[in-house]
């Protein structure tokens, strides 16, 4: 396990603020020792929580080339056929995964393929489970070319998440399960698959990035 580089600055700033608060509390004569200890315990707990948020545990990978693996940890909240106008301009199978603050928030490519399209969208910060968050919130759109068609996925910021990071560029060849991005705090991933895909998860399932198979694409010969 290691701490993701996206969190280094956040952790340093948070720890500095926590230290300054503790020093201030310690040198205020009127503050009882019991209160000082209470503040210290709360700040220590928050420091550990922030550190835990940016953890990256071991991520074993073993998937077939046509298998779509989870982009991020989280809970499947939606599987349905929808229109995807930005890239596909037509129908696709949408799989929506909600990430709580306790999930690992890095993202890994769901399949190997050239990144034919990438775009960052500025936006609002509705709660991640809001039905319009996928079109109104701050987000990115990735589209990877596969033999079975384009696989599109989005990082979507939530009410708390205000920073989306990405580590790939349009036109780049991305390997299956390569790290592609990171979202700070609560957020959501929307995955759009070709209509011929066999989805093997359903709402309520917990998924693990790089490990859980979300769907299988039809093999093209």
C-alpha positions as a printed Julia matrix, in Angstrom:
221×3 Matrix{Float64}:
   0.0     0.0     0.0
   1.15    3.57   -0.71
  -0.21    7.12   -0.55
  -1.22    8.55   -3.93
   0.71   11.59   -5.13
  -2.59   13.45   -5.65
  -2.88   13.63   -1.88
   0.61   14.79   -0.91
  -0.19   18.51   -0.96
  -3.63   18.06    0.63
  -2.19   15.95    3.43
   0.66   18.4     4.09
  -1.7    21.4     4.29
  -4.22   19.54    6.47
  -1.53   18.34    8.87
  -0.06   21.84    9.12
  -3.48   23.32    9.97
  -4.07   20.57   12.54
  -0.68   21.28   14.13
  -1.37   25.02   14.32
  -4.74   24.38   15.97
  -3.13   22.09   18.56
  -0.42   24.64   19.33
  -3.02   27.39   19.69
  -5.19   25.26   22.01
  -2.17   24.26   24.09
  -1.09   27.85   24.73
  -4.53   29.21   25.64
  -4.4    29.2    29.47
  -8.16   28.96   29.98
  -8.53   25.71   27.99
  -8.84   22.7    30.34
  -6.53   19.76   29.75
  -9.51   17.52   29.09
 -10.64   19.79   26.24
  -7.1    19.9    24.86
  -6.95   16.11   24.83
 -10.37   15.96   23.16
  -9.31   18.36   20.4
  -6.13   16.36   19.92
  -8.03   13.08   19.53
 -10.44   14.62   17.0
  -7.62   16.14   14.95
  -5.62   12.91   15.02
  -8.67   10.97   13.83
  -9.2    13.43   10.97
  -5.51   13.23   10.0
  -5.71    9.44    9.85
  -8.93    9.65    7.8
  -7.32   11.99    5.25
  -4.31    9.69    5.01
  -6.62    6.68    4.57
  -8.55    8.45    1.8
  -5.45    8.68   -0.41
  -4.33    5.08    0.13
  -3.68    2.84   -2.86
  -3.78   -0.82   -1.81
  -2.4    -3.65   -3.97
  -4.52   -4.06   -7.08
  -4.05   -7.52   -8.65
  -5.2    -7.72  -12.26
  -6.31  -10.8   -14.19
  -8.9   -10.18  -16.9
  -9.46  -11.29  -20.48
  -8.95   -8.71  -23.26
 -12.72   -8.43  -23.88
 -13.66   -8.05  -20.21
 -14.59   -4.62  -18.86
 -13.2    -4.2   -15.34
 -14.29   -1.67  -12.72
 -12.81    1.78  -13.24
 -12.97    2.53   -9.53
 -14.08    1.03   -6.24
 -17.67    1.65   -5.24
 -21.27    0.5    -5.4
 -23.25   -0.11   -8.59
 -26.35    2.09   -8.39
 -27.67    1.91  -11.95
 -27.62   -0.37  -15.0
 -29.8     0.74  -17.9
 -29.95    1.48  -21.62
 -29.6     5.22  -22.32
 -28.65    7.74  -24.98
 -25.05    8.98  -24.84
 -24.97   12.15  -26.97
 -21.49   13.55  -26.31
 -19.44   10.8   -27.97
 -21.61    7.95  -29.17
 -24.62    9.88  -30.43
 -26.85    6.9   -29.73
 -27.82    4.1   -27.39
 -25.46    2.47  -24.89
 -25.61    0.45  -21.7
 -24.87    2.71  -18.75
 -23.35    1.36  -15.55
 -23.17    3.93  -12.75
 -20.85    3.43   -9.76
 -21.04    5.63   -6.65
 -17.9     6.15   -4.55
 -18.26    6.93   -0.87
 -15.6     8.86    1.01
 -14.23    5.54    2.3
 -13.58    4.02   -1.16
 -10.26    4.17   -2.99
 -10.64    7.11   -5.39
  -8.1     6.34   -8.11
  -9.34    5.3   -11.56
  -7.97    2.59  -13.84
  -8.8     1.97  -17.51
 -11.68   -0.51  -17.86
 -10.15   -2.02  -20.99
  -7.17   -1.58  -23.28
  -7.46    0.71  -26.31
  -6.57    4.03  -27.85
  -8.03    7.08  -26.11
  -9.83    8.55  -29.11
 -11.62   11.28  -27.17
 -11.0    13.15  -23.93
 -12.64   16.3   -22.6
 -12.77   18.1   -19.27
 -16.04   19.87  -18.44
 -16.35   22.58  -15.82
 -19.62   22.4   -13.92
 -21.63   22.4   -10.72
 -21.23   20.29   -7.58
 -24.54   18.53   -7.13
 -24.52   15.44   -4.94
 -23.03   12.58   -6.95
 -26.25   10.52   -6.95
 -28.33   13.38   -8.4
 -29.81   12.34  -11.77
 -28.42   15.44  -13.49
 -24.91   15.26  -12.0
 -23.61   13.4   -15.08
 -24.47   16.37  -17.31
 -24.22   19.37  -14.96
 -21.33   18.57  -12.59
 -17.62   19.03  -13.09
 -16.55   15.93  -15.04
 -14.29   14.36  -17.61
 -15.17   12.13  -20.55
 -12.89    9.33  -21.8
 -13.61    7.24  -24.93
 -11.47    4.2   -25.72
 -11.53    2.35  -29.03
 -12.04   -1.43  -28.87
 -12.77   -4.0   -31.6
 -16.39   -4.09  -30.37
 -16.79   -0.29  -30.47
 -16.17    2.68  -28.21
 -16.18    2.32  -24.42
 -16.96    5.67  -22.79
 -16.52    6.56  -19.13
 -16.69    9.64  -16.97
 -15.22   10.91  -13.72
 -17.94   12.99  -12.03
 -17.31   15.29   -9.09
 -19.82   15.28   -6.22
 -20.88   17.87   -3.66
 -17.62   17.44   -1.72
 -15.24   16.56   -4.55
 -13.77   19.68   -6.08
 -10.7    18.29   -7.77
 -10.56   15.85  -10.67
  -7.14   14.66  -11.86
  -6.29   12.76  -15.02
  -2.99   11.28  -16.15
  -3.58   10.42  -19.83
  -3.95   12.37  -23.08
  -6.16   12.09  -26.13
  -4.55    9.85  -28.74
  -2.65    7.81  -26.18
  -2.71    4.01  -26.24
  -3.9     2.91  -22.8
  -3.31   -0.54  -21.41
  -6.08   -2.46  -19.66
  -6.13   -1.37  -15.99
  -3.54    1.42  -16.45
  -4.04    4.23  -13.92
  -5.85    7.15  -15.57
  -7.04    9.53  -12.87
  -8.1    10.4    -9.34
 -11.12   12.19   -7.85
 -10.86   13.86   -4.47
 -13.58   12.82   -2.01
 -17.14   11.57   -2.74
 -17.82   11.08   -6.45
 -19.17    8.83   -9.21
 -18.13    6.93  -12.33
 -20.44    6.51  -15.34
 -19.49    3.76  -17.8
 -21.13    3.46  -21.25
 -20.83    0.14  -23.07
 -21.82   -1.07  -26.56
 -25.31   -2.58  -26.68
 -23.87   -6.04  -27.37
 -22.0    -6.1   -24.06
 -22.95   -8.74  -21.5
 -23.25   -6.9   -18.17
 -22.56   -9.18  -15.19
 -23.21   -6.75  -12.31
 -26.44   -5.29  -11.0
 -27.48   -2.43   -8.71
 -26.35   -3.03   -5.15
 -23.15   -4.88   -6.08
 -19.85   -3.69   -4.61
 -17.02   -3.53   -7.14
 -13.25   -3.31   -6.84
 -11.15   -1.43   -9.38
  -9.06   -3.61  -11.7
 -10.53   -6.74  -10.1
 -14.31   -6.86  -10.62
 -15.53   -7.73  -14.11
 -18.37   -5.35  -15.04
 -19.18   -6.74  -18.48
 -17.89   -8.78  -21.41
 -17.71   -7.34  -24.9
 -18.63   -9.54  -27.85
 -15.5   -10.99  -29.4
 -14.88   -9.68  -32.93
 -13.06  -12.01  -35.31
